[in-house]
Every structure is written in structure tokens, then in C-alpha cells.
Amino acid sequence: MKFDTRVISHIPKHLLDRREIVQTAHNTLQQEKLNNTKLKVNPTFEKSSLQKIQGHEWMSDVDMTLIEPESSEELDQETQLEELIELLEGEAIYKSKEIGQAKEVPLLALDLEATGLDTTVRLNGGNIIAQTEIVGVCLATSSDKGYYLPVRHTEIDGVLNFDYTVMLEFLENVHKKFFTIYHHAEYDRELLSIHGVNMPDILYSDTMHLAINHGLRDMFRQVGLKFLSEEVLGRKMLTIEQLLGSKSHVRFDRLPAKNAWVYGCSDATNTFGLFEQFTYKTDYEPTEDNLYITSKQALLLDMQTMNHTRSMLRVGVPVDLKRAENRLRTMIRRNLILYTEIYNYLPDDIPVGSAEKVGRFIGELLFKNFETAYKDKYGTKISERFTAEILNKFAIERKVRKLKASEKIVYSCTDDNLGLLFDKITDTKWVTPKDSETLYCIADMLSEYRSTEHEISIMTRLVRFAINDDMNITRVTAGLKMSGTGTGRFSNKGSSVGAKGSLNRILISSTPTGKSKSKYKQGDGVVGFNVQGIPSTPRIMQTARKLKKLPETLQKSKIELDKEVEAHLQDLLLDI
């Protein structure tokens, strides 16, 4: 219940007093609802109970510590956190050549629990306000030792939170002293940045990108922390449903710290474990399927590219709108041709967009004709080998898949923008112009940044727009946007990169318009401020519309379609 302060002078005093009573009662009810949150979550995870959770027995052997503030005084907390840094330095594993450094550096895995995924900020009275708050800080000095520091949890369990300002200063000191390891560094470092934490542009790595560099995404098709922990480390992690005890959505800051600390610690310890496997514990050698060199080279590649991709994410990538429009029109024309070719071979009840149904229909149709034509010769149904050859020659299913893939491609920048990254990578000692295989792999990886559906990339997932009206150039920045749930996680798990969610997809042109409901956009599409507090102009780029119906000139009668199908089948029979 909110009251408009602009009309307060016109309200009688006795009504103002009554309004305050109502407001107080409303606040009391809201607080009671917040306190009742503890009834919706599982009890505190103890070591003894972890042994009883199937698949999570490994947690009972990992040292996880919930660090509570010893006092509510800021000075006392500062002293406590300074002592914690000394403790972490004493426990840390020191590495030098294994991580491409000249001197030994302590390693520390870091993960953040937060209220959401929106890394943008807004202006309020001249102040920059972050849309997402840090709830807890997860640290790990090894794969078997983790710490959890509460920052913004409800205190109904008696556990105090660390002061926000003190915690941000602690995080800044951590980044000065440790080689920091993340899983999905773009999100964690961006979240720290919008809260004013200064971090060096070196001495950090991302296990998600290391997994990609080693070809694990090509092998598993996903690189999420939970998935990699189970596949690479053999550690099954807790899900948010297990943590909450149900599928109801409770924002993470409404959980007591004693309910969340095991969940948070496991994120950090497993991130450290993945880093060990991808770097100094196991040396991945190049293979026919994995050309991404050795572990050390993969790490150097990660360190060289991360800063540039994050910089592009923060300040934006210049986009030539004319070029984007031309490529968009080219894509639509290609889709139209594909649509027409596929449409010509299908009955009305077979959807063009379903590769599975199209493939099944074509396969059954070919089987039927072959059985009729070659029943005397073969005496039985055609073998799988013949079917594969026919489908490959007919190529309908492949065309459908190509159509669906092209619909998802977002043309976001010119090829010259990739050169910025490419030139920087070629400065590393292990890459030379003559090393064609390595250069090919790097170029392939950069292409993945722009086109893949499974990797968060500023090249392909555009969310925020800031438009320069004096030039035909759009500066595009990307930001994570939570949709459909209050837990700080994405409700659409299918499109997730396996890290902390996926970005909205938007196809762009130079025509400004209001909010669009195109299938290419998810979420509300609200244009806010980028991470530097620069306001986007109050417009949203027009999105491409789905081609729902073919032009009449391209539509054909059912009889004509049947004749063409029969003609194609006869050609196939003659070829075989």
C-alpha cells in the first residue's frame, strides 16, 4: 500500500493519522509473511543429515563453514574479515607456472548468491542503484574446504549479516590478494562492479570458459556448474527445489543463512574442483575432437579473452544498423526459401517447424513407396541403411533444422568487431600465424560467441540498447534479466547455458517502436541504464516478426504438391 505524497497537503489531519495506522498495520502483516518463510524451507543441513541424502554423500566429507559476524559493530567485523583473509592465505594452494604467472599466487574460488540476475542499474535522485543485491559470499580454498558469509539473509534464525559496506571492502581486498576463480565470471564480476568493488583485470579465470576451451560443451552440450560437477567431479549438487523443500519460489535473501550455507559452499568448492581438473591436475592434450591445445594454453586463452568480452558487455559493441538490416533481410529471405521448399513436400497437418515430425513423415512415405516398388526384389521392409541414405539425399529434415537454427541467429555486429578479440589473442606467445590449426580453433570459438545457442555471448544475446542519434550506429550492451520467478534464477531451464541463466534474444533494425510481443523477445523488454549509469534512450528496437504465412504467389495447391512429391520419389528410386 503506497500513498501519493503529492496530495498530502489536501488530506485532513485525522485522515493522515488513520493512514499511518493503516500503513503500520500493513507493514506488520508484510513482516509476518516474511517471517513465515522459514516454514517453507528445509531444516538446517547438518553433516549427519547429508549422509542420508542420496547422491549427496560427498558433502559429508567436505569441510563447509558458516562464518557468522562476531559483532554488529563495523570495526569488529572489519577486524574479523582481515583475520579471515590471513586464514585463507594460509590455507590456499599457491601456483605459478600452472596458471601462467611469474610468481606463486594463492588460488581462491568465489561464487555469489544474489536476489536476481539483472546486472543493470538505475538512477534515483542522482544516485546509482543496483537492481540486484548480494545475499551471500561463497569462498573455497580447495575442492574440499569452503566458507559462506551471510550478507543479506533474513535473521529469523539468529544469524547476523555482515555489514554491506564492510563486505564490499573485504571482497575488494580478496581480489587484490588472490587469483580468483569463478564459474560464469561475466555475471559475478559484473555484479561486484555495479556495487563499486574494484577488481584487477588479471588474476582471474572462468571454469565455464575453460570447459568450453577443452571441448566439453561439444561433448556434453552444456557447461553448467551442476552438470559439470556431476560429470567431471562425480559430485551431485543440491537443487533449489531441494533447498526450498517445494517448488514454490522464495527469493534467496528470504532464506535463513543456516538453510543456505551448504548450498552456497558447494558452489565454490566445486568451482575450485573444476579448475583443478581443467588446469594443473589433468593436462588435456589435443585430440582429433579437441583441438583446444593443452590445459595451460586453454587457461591463457581464457585469461586473454575474458577481459575483452566483459568490456564489450559493459560498454557495448558498435553495430552498423544498415548492415544489420541487410543481413536481417537476407536471413528472412533464406528462411522464406527454406520454408517454401519444406512446405511443398508436406501435407497440411504436418507443421514445418517440427523437424521430428517432418522426418518421420518423409521416412514413412519413402518406406511405403519402397515397399511397393521393391517388394518382389527384397521381400521385406527396407533396411535402416537405405532409409538413412534416402533421408540424406532428400535432405528435408536437414533443411528444417537449418530453418530453425537460422531463426535463432541474431546478427549483432560486423566481422571487424571479432578482429578486436582475434588480434589480442594472437599476441600470446603460443599463437603464430603459421599455427593454422590453433588459429582455426580460435576463430571457431569466436564464431561460437556470436552464433551458438548454448553460450552467453554479447555477440548473440542483445538486451540493452543505447542509441547515438547523430550516427547510424547502435551501441549494444548485454545484461542478465530475471524472468518469471523470484528466486534469482531463470524459470526457463531449457535455454540456459548451464551457468546462471540465459539472456533475452532480440533481432534488431533501425526503426524504433514501442514494446513488442515478438517471439524473439522474452521478458518485458524494459530499457534501463547500463552498468555505468548511462541512460538508454526511451525506445526499444523493433524486432523481426515471425513469418506466419507464405505469400499467395508461393502457395501451391495440394494436387500440385502431391505431384512434386511423387516426382521426387521417382527420381530417388531411379538413382538407387
C-alpha positions as CSV (number, residue, x, y, z in Angstrom):
1,M,0.0,0.0,0.0
2,K,1.6,3.3,-1.2
3,F,0.3,6.8,-0.7
4,D,1.0,9.7,-3.1
5,T,2.9,12.4,-1.2
6,R,2.0,15.0,-3.8
7,V,-1.5,15.3,-2.4
8,I,-0.6,15.1,1.3
9,S,-1.4,18.8,1.9
10,H,-5.0,18.2,0.9
11,I,-5.7,15.4,3.3
12,P,-7.2,16.3,6.7
13,K,-5.1,15.6,9.8
14,H,-7.4,12.9,11.3
15,L,-7.2,11.0,8.0
16,L,-3.4,11.3,8.0
17,D,-3.3,9.8,11.4
18,R,-5.6,7.0,10.3
19,R,-3.5,6.4,7.2
20,E,-0.3,6.0,9.4
21,I,-2.1,3.4,11.4
22,V,-3.2,1.5,8.3
23,Q,0.4,1.7,6.9
24,T,1.8,0.4,10.2
25,A,-0.6,-2.5,10.2
26,H,0.2,-3.3,6.5
27,N,4.0,-3.3,7.3
28,T,3.4,-5.6,10.3
29,L,1.5,-8.1,8.0
30,Q,4.3,-8.0,5.5
31,Q,6.9,-8.7,8.2
32,E,4.8,-11.6,9.4
33,K,4.7,-13.1,5.9
34,L,8.4,-12.7,5.7
35,N,9.0,-14.5,9.0
36,N,6.7,-17.3,7.9
37,T,9.2,-18.1,5.1
38,K,11.0,-20.4,7.4
39,L,8.0,-22.8,7.3
40,K,8.5,-23.3,3.5
41,V,12.2,-24.4,3.6
42,N,14.0,-27.5,4.7
43,P,15.6,-27.6,8.1
44,T,19.3,-26.8,8.6
45,F,21.6,-29.1,6.6
46,E,23.8,-30.9,9.1
47,K,26.7,-33.2,8.3
48,S,24.7,-36.2,9.7
49,S,21.7,-35.5,7.5
50,L,23.8,-35.0,4.4
51,Q,24.8,-38.7,4.6
52,K,21.2,-39.7,4.2
53,I,20.6,-37.7,1.0
54,Q,21.0,-40.0,-1.9
55,G,23.7,-38.8,-4.3
56,H,25.0,-36.1,-2.0
57,E,27.1,-38.2,0.4
58,W,30.2,-36.4,-0.8
59,M,29.1,-33.3,1.1
60,S,29.7,-35.0,4.4
61,D,33.4,-35.2,3.6
62,V,33.8,-31.6,2.5
63,D,34.6,-29.0,5.2
64,M,31.9,-26.3,4.9
65,T,31.9,-23.4,7.4
66,L,29.2,-20.8,8.0
67,I,31.1,-17.7,9.2
68,E,28.9,-15.5,11.4
69,P,29.7,-11.9,12.4
70,E,31.1,-11.9,15.9
71,S,29.6,-8.4,16.5
72,S,27.2,-6.0,14.8
73,E,29.9,-3.2,15.1
74,E,31.6,-2.4,11.8
75,L,35.1,-2.1,13.2
76,D,34.8,-5.6,14.8
77,Q,33.6,-7.0,11.5
78,E,36.5,-5.4,9.6
79,T,38.9,-7.0,12.1
80,Q,37.2,-10.4,11.7
81,L,37.4,-10.3,7.9
82,E,41.0,-9.2,7.9
83,E,41.8,-12.3,10.1
84,L,39.8,-14.4,7.6
85,I,41.9,-13.2,4.7
86,E,45.0,-14.3,6.7
87,L,43.4,-17.6,7.3
88,L,42.5,-18.0,3.6
89,E,46.1,-17.1,2.6
90,G,47.4,-19.8,4.9
91,E,45.1,-22.5,3.6
92,A,45.3,-21.5,-0.1
93,I,47.1,-23.5,-2.8
94,Y,49.8,-21.5,-4.4
95,K,50.5,-21.8,-8.2
96,S,52.7,-20.0,-10.6
97,K,53.6,-21.6,-14.0
98,E,50.5,-23.8,-14.0
99,I,48.3,-20.7,-14.2
100,G,50.7,-18.7,-16.4
101,Q,52.1,-16.4,-13.7
102,A,55.7,-15.4,-13.0
103,K,55.4,-15.8,-9.2
104,E,53.3,-18.0,-7.0
105,V,49.8,-16.8,-6.4
106,P,47.2,-18.1,-3.9
107,L,44.1,-19.6,-5.5
108,L,40.5,-18.9,-4.3
109,A,37.2,-19.9,-5.8
110,L,34.4,-17.3,-5.4
111,D,30.7,-17.5,-6.0
112,L,27.9,-15.0,-5.2
113,E,24.3,-15.7,-4.1
114,A,22.1,-12.8,-5.1
115,T,18.5,-11.6,-5.3
116,G,18.4,-11.8,-9.1
117,L,20.3,-11.8,-12.4
118,D,19.7,-8.2,-13.5
119,T,23.2,-6.6,-13.8
120,T,21.9,-3.2,-14.8
121,V,21.5,-0.1,-12.6
122,R,19.0,2.8,-12.4
123,L,19.3,6.4,-11.3
124,N,17.3,7.6,-8.3
125,G,17.9,11.2,-7.2
126,G,21.3,11.3,-8.8
127,N,22.3,8.0,-7.1
128,I,23.1,4.8,-9.0
129,I,21.0,2.0,-7.6
130,A,21.8,-1.6,-8.4
131,Q,18.9,-3.8,-9.4
132,T,20.4,-6.9,-7.8
133,E,21.8,-7.2,-4.3
134,I,24.4,-9.7,-3.0
135,V,22.9,-12.1,-0.5
136,G,25.9,-14.3,0.4
137,V,29.5,-14.8,-0.5
138,C,30.9,-18.3,-1.1
139,L,34.6,-18.9,-0.9
140,A,36.8,-22.1,-1.3
141,T,40.5,-22.6,-0.8
142,S,40.3,-26.2,-2.2
143,S,37.7,-28.6,-3.6
144,D,37.2,-29.9,0.0
145,K,37.1,-26.7,2.0
146,G,34.5,-23.9,1.7
147,Y,33.2,-20.9,3.6
148,Y,29.9,-19.0,3.5
149,L,29.4,-15.4,4.6
150,P,25.8,-14.1,5.0
151,V,25.2,-10.6,3.8
152,R,21.5,-10.1,3.2
153,H,19.7,-13.1,4.7
154,T,16.7,-12.8,6.9
155,E,17.9,-13.0,10.5
156,I,15.0,-15.0,11.9
157,D,17.4,-17.9,12.7
158,G,19.5,-15.6,14.9
159,V,22.5,-15.4,12.5
160,L,23.6,-11.8,11.9
161,N,24.6,-10.5,8.5
162,F,27.9,-8.8,7.7
163,D,27.6,-5.1,7.1
164,Y,27.2,-4.5,3.3
165,T,29.9,-1.8,3.1
166,V,32.3,-3.9,5.2
167,M,31.7,-6.9,2.9
168,L,32.3,-4.9,-0.3
169,E,35.7,-3.7,1.1
170,F,36.5,-7.3,2.1
171,L,35.7,-8.5,-1.5
172,E,38.0,-5.8,-2.9
173,N,40.8,-7.0,-0.7
174,V,40.2,-10.6,-1.8
175,H,40.6,-9.7,-5.4
176,K,43.9,-7.9,-4.7
177,K,45.5,-10.8,-2.9
178,F,44.1,-13.9,-4.7
179,F,43.9,-15.5,-8.1
180,T,40.1,-15.6,-8.2
181,I,38.2,-18.5,-9.9
182,Y,34.6,-18.1,-11.0
183,H,32.0,-20.2,-12.9
184,H,30.5,-17.6,-15.2
185,A,32.7,-14.7,-14.4
186,E,30.8,-12.2,-16.5
187,Y,27.9,-12.3,-14.1
188,D,29.8,-12.4,-10.8
189,R,32.3,-9.7,-11.8
190,E,29.6,-7.5,-13.2
191,L,27.6,-7.8,-10.0
192,L,30.6,-6.9,-8.0
193,S,31.4,-4.0,-10.3
194,I,27.9,-2.3,-10.1
195,H,28.3,-2.4,-6.3
196,G,31.6,-0.5,-6.5
197,V,34.1,-3.3,-6.0
198,N,37.4,-2.5,-7.8
199,M,39.0,-5.6,-9.3
200,P,42.2,-6.1,-11.3
201,D,41.8,-7.1,-14.9
202,I,44.2,-10.0,-14.4
203,L,44.5,-12.9,-12.0
204,Y,41.1,-14.5,-12.5
205,S,39.7,-17.3,-14.6
206,D,36.3,-18.8,-15.5
207,T,35.7,-22.6,-15.3
208,M,32.8,-22.3,-17.7
209,H,35.1,-20.9,-20.4
210,L,37.8,-23.5,-19.6
211,A,35.2,-26.2,-20.1
212,I,34.4,-24.8,-23.5
213,N,38.0,-24.4,-24.4
214,H,38.6,-28.1,-23.7
215,G,35.7,-29.0,-25.9
216,L,33.4,-30.3,-23.1
217,R,30.4,-28.4,-24.5
218,D,30.8,-30.2,-27.8
219,M,30.9,-33.4,-25.8
220,F,28.0,-32.7,-23.3
221,R,26.1,-29.9,-25.0
222,Q,26.1,-27.9,-21.7
223,V,28.6,-26.4,-19.3
224,G,26.5,-25.6,-16.2
225,L,28.1,-25.9,-12.8
226,K,25.7,-28.6,-11.5
227,F,26.1,-30.6,-14.7
228,L,29.9,-30.4,-14.8
229,S,30.2,-31.1,-11.1
230,E,28.4,-34.4,-11.6
231,E,30.1,-35.4,-14.9
232,V,33.7,-34.2,-14.2
233,L,33.9,-34.4,-10.4
234,G,31.3,-37.1,-9.7
235,R,29.5,-34.7,-7.3
236,K,25.8,-34.3,-7.5
237,M,24.8,-30.9,-6.2
238,L,21.7,-29.7,-4.3
239,T,18.9,-28.2,-6.4
240,I,17.0,-25.1,-5.5
241,E,13.9,-27.3,-5.1
242,Q,15.7,-29.5,-2.5
243,L,16.8,-26.3,-0.7
244,L,13.3,-24.9,-0.6
245,G,11.6,-28.2,0.1
246,S,9.0,-27.5,-2.6
247,K,8.7,-25.9,-6.0
248,S,7.4,-22.6,-4.6
249,H,9.5,-19.6,-5.4
250,V,11.2,-18.0,-2.4
251,R,13.8,-15.3,-3.1
252,F,17.2,-16.2,-1.8
253,D,17.5,-13.4,0.7
254,R,14.4,-14.7,2.4
255,L,16.2,-17.9,3.4
256,P,17.9,-18.0,6.8
257,A,21.7,-18.4,6.4
258,K,21.6,-21.7,8.2
259,N,19.4,-23.1,5.4
260,A,21.6,-21.7,2.5
261,W,25.2,-22.1,3.6
262,V,25.7,-25.7,2.4
263,Y,24.1,-24.9,-0.9
264,G,26.4,-21.9,-1.3
265,C,29.6,-23.6,-0.1
266,S,29.2,-26.4,-2.6
267,D,29.1,-23.9,-5.5
268,A,32.5,-22.6,-4.5
269,T,34.2,-25.9,-3.7
270,N,33.1,-27.5,-6.9
271,T,34.2,-24.4,-8.9
272,F,37.6,-24.9,-7.4
273,G,37.5,-28.7,-8.2
274,L,36.7,-28.0,-11.8
275,F,39.6,-25.5,-12.1
276,E,41.9,-28.2,-10.7
277,Q,40.8,-30.7,-13.3
278,F,41.0,-28.2,-16.2
279,T,44.5,-26.9,-15.3
280,Y,47.2,-28.4,-13.1
281,K,45.7,-31.8,-12.1
282,T,44.9,-33.1,-15.5
283,D,46.6,-31.9,-18.7
284,Y,44.1,-32.2,-21.6
285,E,46.1,-32.9,-24.7
286,P,44.9,-32.1,-28.2
287,T,42.9,-34.8,-29.9
288,E,41.1,-35.1,-33.2
289,D,37.9,-34.0,-31.5
290,N,39.5,-31.4,-29.2
291,L,41.9,-29.0,-30.9
292,Y,41.9,-26.6,-28.0
293,I,45.5,-27.4,-27.1
294,T,46.9,-28.0,-23.6
295,S,45.5,-27.0,-20.2
296,K,47.9,-24.2,-19.8
297,Q,47.1,-22.8,-23.3
298,A,43.4,-23.1,-22.6
299,L,43.8,-21.1,-19.5
300,L,45.9,-18.4,-21.3
301,L,43.2,-18.2,-23.9
302,D,40.6,-17.8,-21.2
303,M,42.6,-15.0,-19.5
304,Q,43.2,-13.2,-22.7
305,T,39.6,-13.2,-23.9
306,M,37.6,-12.7,-20.7
307,N,38.5,-9.0,-20.1
308,H,37.6,-8.1,-23.7
309,T,34.3,-9.9,-23.8
310,R,33.4,-8.4,-20.4
311,S,34.5,-4.9,-21.5
312,M,32.2,-5.3,-24.6
313,L,29.4,-6.5,-22.4
314,R,29.8,-3.4,-20.1
315,V,30.3,-0.5,-22.6
316,G,28.7,-2.1,-25.7
317,V,29.6,-3.1,-29.2
318,P,29.2,-0.7,-32.1
319,V,26.6,-2.1,-34.5
320,D,26.1,-0.8,-38.1
321,L,22.3,-0.7,-38.4
322,K,22.3,-0.7,-42.2
323,R,24.4,-3.8,-42.2
324,A,22.3,-5.4,-39.6
325,E,19.1,-4.6,-41.6
326,N,20.6,-6.1,-44.7
327,R,21.7,-9.2,-43.0
328,L,18.3,-9.5,-41.3
329,R,16.6,-9.2,-44.7
330,T,18.9,-11.8,-46.1
331,M,18.1,-14.2,-43.2
332,I,14.3,-13.7,-43.8
333,R,14.7,-14.4,-47.5
334,R,16.7,-17.5,-46.8
335,N,14.1,-18.6,-44.3
336,L,11.4,-18.0,-46.9
337,I,13.1,-20.2,-49.4
338,L,13.6,-23.0,-46.8
339,Y,10.0,-22.6,-45.7
340,T,8.8,-22.9,-49.3
341,E,10.9,-25.9,-50.1
342,I,9.8,-27.8,-47.0
343,Y,6.2,-26.7,-47.3
344,N,6.0,-28.1,-50.8
345,Y,6.6,-31.6,-49.6
346,L,4.3,-31.7,-46.6
347,P,0.6,-32.3,-46.1
348,D,-1.4,-29.6,-44.3
349,D,-1.4,-31.3,-40.9
350,I,2.4,-31.6,-40.7
351,P,4.0,-28.4,-39.1
352,V,7.0,-27.1,-40.9
353,G,8.7,-26.1,-37.7
354,S,8.9,-29.7,-36.3
355,A,12.0,-31.4,-37.7
356,E,11.0,-34.6,-35.9
357,K,7.5,-34.8,-37.4
358,V,8.8,-33.9,-40.8
359,G,11.5,-36.5,-40.7
360,R,9.0,-39.2,-39.5
361,F,6.6,-38.3,-42.3
362,I,9.2,-38.4,-45.0
363,G,10.6,-41.6,-43.7
364,E,7.2,-43.3,-43.6
365,L,6.4,-42.0,-47.1
366,L,9.7,-43.4,-48.5
367,F,9.2,-46.7,-46.7
368,K,5.8,-47.1,-48.2
369,N,6.9,-46.4,-51.8
370,F,10.0,-48.6,-51.5
371,E,8.0,-51.5,-50.1
372,T,5.6,-51.2,-53.1
373,A,8.3,-50.8,-55.7
374,Y,10.8,-53.4,-54.4
375,K,8.6,-55.9,-52.5
376,D,9.4,-58.6,-55.0
377,K,13.1,-57.8,-55.1
378,Y,13.7,-57.6,-51.3
379,G,10.7,-59.4,-49.9
380,T,11.0,-57.4,-46.6
381,K,11.0,-53.8,-45.4
382,I,13.8,-51.6,-46.4
383,S,16.8,-51.6,-44.0
384,E,17.9,-48.7,-41.9
385,R,20.8,-48.2,-44.2
386,F,18.6,-47.4,-47.2
387,T,16.5,-45.1,-45.1
388,A,19.5,-43.1,-43.9
389,E,20.8,-42.8,-47.5
390,I,17.4,-41.6,-48.7
391,L,16.8,-39.1,-46.0
392,N,20.3,-37.8,-46.5
393,K,19.7,-37.3,-50.2
394,F,16.2,-35.9,-49.7
395,A,17.6,-33.5,-47.0
396,I,14.2,-32.4,-45.8
397,E,14.9,-32.9,-42.1
398,R,18.3,-31.1,-42.5
399,K,16.5,-28.2,-44.2
400,V,14.1,-28.0,-41.3
401,R,16.9,-27.9,-38.8
402,K,18.6,-25.2,-40.8
403,L,15.5,-23.2,-40.9
404,K,15.0,-23.4,-37.1
405,A,18.7,-22.5,-36.5
406,S,18.6,-19.5,-38.8
407,E,15.5,-18.2,-37.0
408,K,17.6,-18.0,-33.8
409,I,20.6,-16.3,-35.2
410,V,21.0,-12.7,-34.2
411,Y,23.2,-10.5,-36.4
412,S,24.7,-8.2,-33.9
413,C,27.9,-6.8,-35.2
414,T,30.3,-6.7,-38.2
415,D,33.1,-9.2,-38.6
416,D,35.5,-6.4,-37.8
417,N,34.4,-6.5,-34.2
418,L,35.7,-10.0,-33.9
419,G,39.0,-8.8,-35.0
420,L,39.5,-6.9,-31.8
421,L,39.5,-10.1,-29.9
422,F,41.4,-12.0,-32.5
423,D,44.2,-9.5,-32.6
424,K,44.6,-9.6,-28.9
425,I,44.7,-13.4,-28.8
426,T,47.4,-13.6,-31.5
427,D,49.7,-11.6,-29.2
428,T,50.1,-14.6,-26.9
429,K,53.4,-16.4,-27.4
430,W,51.9,-19.8,-28.3
431,V,50.0,-18.5,-31.2
432,T,51.7,-17.7,-34.5
433,P,50.3,-17.0,-38.0
434,K,51.8,-20.3,-39.1
435,D,49.9,-22.3,-36.5
436,S,46.9,-22.8,-38.7
437,E,45.2,-25.4,-36.5
438,T,45.3,-23.3,-33.4
439,L,44.1,-20.2,-35.3
440,Y,41.3,-22.1,-36.8
441,C,40.2,-23.3,-33.3
442,I,40.3,-19.7,-32.0
443,A,38.3,-18.4,-35.0
444,D,35.8,-21.2,-34.5
445,M,35.5,-20.4,-30.8
446,L,34.9,-16.7,-31.6
447,S,32.3,-17.7,-34.1
448,E,30.6,-19.7,-31.3
449,Y,30.5,-16.5,-29.3
450,R,28.3,-15.0,-32.0
451,S,26.0,-17.8,-33.0
452,T,25.7,-20.6,-30.5
453,E,22.5,-21.1,-28.6
454,H,24.2,-22.5,-25.5
455,E,26.8,-19.8,-24.6
456,I,26.0,-16.4,-23.2
457,S,27.6,-14.0,-25.6
458,I,27.3,-10.3,-26.2
459,M,27.6,-11.1,-29.9
460,T,24.3,-13.0,-30.0
461,R,22.2,-12.1,-26.9
462,L,21.3,-8.4,-27.0
463,V,19.3,-6.9,-24.2
464,R,20.2,-3.3,-23.6
465,F,20.3,-0.6,-26.2
466,A,21.8,2.9,-26.1
467,I,21.4,4.8,-29.3
468,N,23.5,7.6,-30.7
469,D,21.1,9.7,-32.7
470,D,23.8,11.5,-34.6
471,M,25.2,8.4,-36.4
472,N,23.7,5.3,-37.9
473,I,25.3,3.3,-35.2
474,T,23.7,1.5,-32.3
475,R,25.8,0.7,-29.2
476,V,24.6,-2.6,-27.8
477,T,25.2,-3.8,-24.3
478,A,24.1,-7.1,-22.7
479,G,22.7,-7.7,-19.3
480,L,21.1,-10.6,-17.4
481,K,17.4,-10.2,-16.8
482,M,15.4,-12.4,-14.5
483,S,12.1,-13.6,-15.8
484,G,9.1,-15.4,-14.3
485,T,10.5,-16.2,-10.9
486,G,11.5,-14.5,-7.7
487,T,14.3,-16.9,-6.8
488,G,17.0,-15.2,-8.7
489,R,17.1,-18.0,-11.2
490,F,15.7,-18.4,-14.7
491,S,12.4,-20.3,-15.0
492,N,13.3,-21.4,-18.5
493,K,15.9,-24.1,-17.9
494,G,15.9,-25.4,-21.4
495,S,17.6,-22.3,-22.9
496,S,20.0,-21.9,-20.0
497,V,23.7,-22.0,-20.8
498,G,24.1,-24.0,-17.6
499,A,25.6,-21.2,-15.7
500,K,23.1,-18.8,-14.1
501,G,20.6,-18.4,-16.9
502,S,20.2,-17.2,-20.4
503,L,19.8,-13.8,-22.0
504,N,16.9,-12.4,-23.8
505,R,17.0,-12.7,-27.6
506,I,16.3,-9.7,-29.7
507,L,16.6,-9.2,-33.5
508,I,17.2,-5.5,-34.3
509,S,16.5,-3.0,-37.0
510,S,16.9,0.8,-37.0
511,T,13.1,1.6,-36.6
512,P,12.2,2.5,-33.0
513,T,8.9,1.3,-31.7
514,G,7.1,0.5,-28.5
515,K,7.0,-2.7,-26.6
516,S,7.0,-5.7,-28.9
517,K,5.5,-9.2,-28.4
518,S,7.6,-10.9,-31.0
519,K,8.6,-14.5,-30.3
520,Y,12.2,-13.4,-30.4
521,K,11.9,-11.4,-27.2
522,Q,11.4,-12.8,-23.7
523,G,10.7,-10.7,-20.7
524,D,9.3,-7.2,-20.5
525,G,11.9,-5.6,-22.7
526,V,12.3,-2.5,-20.4
527,V,15.3,-0.4,-21.4
528,G,17.1,0.8,-18.4
529,F,20.6,2.0,-17.7
530,N,23.9,0.3,-18.5
531,V,26.4,-0.5,-15.7
532,Q,28.0,2.9,-16.0
533,G,24.7,4.6,-15.2
534,I,24.3,6.0,-18.7
535,P,20.6,6.1,-19.5
536,S,19.3,4.3,-22.6
537,T,17.0,6.4,-24.8
538,P,13.3,5.7,-24.2
539,R,12.8,3.4,-27.1
540,I,13.1,-0.3,-27.9
541,M,14.4,-1.6,-31.2
542,Q,11.9,-3.2,-33.5
543,T,12.1,-6.9,-33.5
544,A,11.7,-9.2,-36.5
545,R,8.3,-10.7,-36.9
546,K,7.7,-14.4,-37.4
547,L,6.7,-15.4,-40.9
548,K,3.3,-16.9,-40.2
549,K,2.0,-17.3,-43.7
550,L,3.6,-17.6,-47.2
551,P,2.8,-15.0,-49.8
552,E,-0.1,-16.2,-52.1
553,T,2.3,-16.4,-55.1
554,L,4.3,-19.0,-53.3
555,Q,1.4,-21.1,-52.1
556,K,0.5,-24.2,-54.2
557,S,-2.5,-26.5,-54.3
558,K,-2.4,-29.9,-52.6
559,I,-2.6,-31.6,-56.0
560,E,0.5,-29.7,-57.3
561,L,2.4,-30.6,-54.1
562,D,1.4,-34.3,-54.4
563,K,2.7,-34.3,-58.0
564,E,6.0,-32.8,-56.9
565,V,6.4,-35.3,-54.1
566,E,5.8,-38.2,-56.5
567,A,8.2,-36.8,-59.0
568,H,10.9,-36.5,-56.3
569,L,10.2,-40.1,-55.2
570,Q,10.6,-41.4,-58.7
571,D,13.9,-39.6,-59.1
572,L,15.1,-41.2,-55.9
573,L,14.0,-44.6,-57.0
574,L,15.8,-44.3,-60.3
575,D,19.0,-43.1,-58.6
576,I,19.1,-46.1,-56.2
